[in-house]
Amino acid sequence: SKCAELGTGWYLPSKSDLEIMYKAKSKIYPTLLAVGDPLENSYWTSTEHASAYAWFVGMDNGYTGYNTKSCNYYVRAVSAF
């Protein structure tokens, strides 16, 4: 997976991980923007809603919902620090 390619400790975040990240956006946004990552898209989470559905979080507005896994959303790897 793309997350595993980044190395040890990187993973696909859960729904609650991305909700926490969205709430802390004002604190982390300047650093991400400085490296060219504006954090403005909807991202898949590792949290499934059903076998064919997964949750996503909109980092531009905080909207959380679920959709079929065949939809095109971004994937964001995270690592604890």
C-alpha positions as CSV (number, residue, x, y, z in Angstrom):
1,S,0.0,0.0,0.0
2,K,1.0,3.6,-0.4
3,C,1.2,4.1,3.4
4,A,3.5,1.1,3.8
5,E,5.8,2.4,1.1
6,L,6.6,5.4,3.3
7,G,8.1,3.2,6.0
8,T,7.5,2.1,9.5
9,G,4.8,3.8,11.4
10,W,2.9,5.3,8.5
11,Y,-0.8,4.2,8.2
12,L,-4.1,5.1,6.7
13,P,-5.9,7.2,9.4
14,S,-9.2,6.3,10.9
15,K,-12.3,8.6,10.7
16,S,-11.6,9.9,14.2
17,D,-7.9,10.5,13.3
18,L,-8.9,12.8,10.4
19,E,-11.6,14.5,12.5
20,I,-8.9,15.4,15.1
21,M,-6.6,16.5,12.3
22,Y,-9.3,18.8,10.9
23,K,-9.9,20.3,14.3
24,A,-6.2,21.1,14.6
25,K,-5.9,22.4,11.1
26,S,-5.1,25.9,12.1
27,K,-2.1,24.6,14.0
28,I,-0.8,22.3,11.4
29,Y,-1.8,24.1,8.2
30,P,1.1,26.5,8.1
31,T,3.6,23.7,8.2
32,L,1.8,21.6,5.5
33,L,1.4,24.7,3.3
34,A,5.1,25.4,3.6
35,V,5.9,21.9,2.1
36,G,3.2,22.3,-0.7
37,D,0.4,20.3,0.9
38,P,-2.6,22.7,1.4
39,L,-4.8,20.0,3.1
40,E,-7.9,21.1,1.0
41,N,-9.4,17.8,-0.2
42,S,-11.6,15.0,1.0
43,Y,-9.6,12.0,2.2
44,W,-10.5,8.4,2.6
45,T,-10.2,6.9,6.1
46,S,-9.6,3.3,7.1
47,T,-13.0,3.2,8.8
48,E,-15.5,1.1,6.8
49,H,-19.2,1.8,6.9
50,A,-20.0,-1.5,5.3
51,S,-18.1,-3.9,3.1
52,A,-18.4,-1.7,0.0
53,Y,-18.4,1.7,1.8
54,A,-15.8,3.7,3.7
55,W,-15.9,7.0,5.5
56,F,-14.1,10.2,4.3
57,V,-13.4,13.5,5.8
58,G,-13.4,16.8,3.9
59,M,-10.4,18.8,5.2
60,D,-11.7,22.0,3.5
61,N,-14.9,22.1,5.5
62,G,-14.9,19.2,8.1
63,Y,-17.7,17.4,6.3
64,T,-17.7,13.7,7.2
65,G,-19.6,11.1,5.2
66,Y,-19.3,7.7,3.6
67,N,-19.4,6.6,0.0
68,T,-18.7,3.5,-2.1
69,K,-15.0,2.6,-2.2
70,S,-15.0,3.0,-6.0
71,C,-15.4,6.8,-5.6
72,N,-12.3,9.0,-6.2
73,Y,-11.1,10.7,-3.0
74,Y,-7.5,11.4,-1.9
75,V,-5.6,9.2,0.5
76,R,-3.4,10.7,3.2
77,A,-0.8,8.7,5.1
78,V,-0.1,9.8,8.7
79,S,2.4,8.9,11.3
80,A,2.4,9.3,15.0
81,F,5.0,11.7,16.3
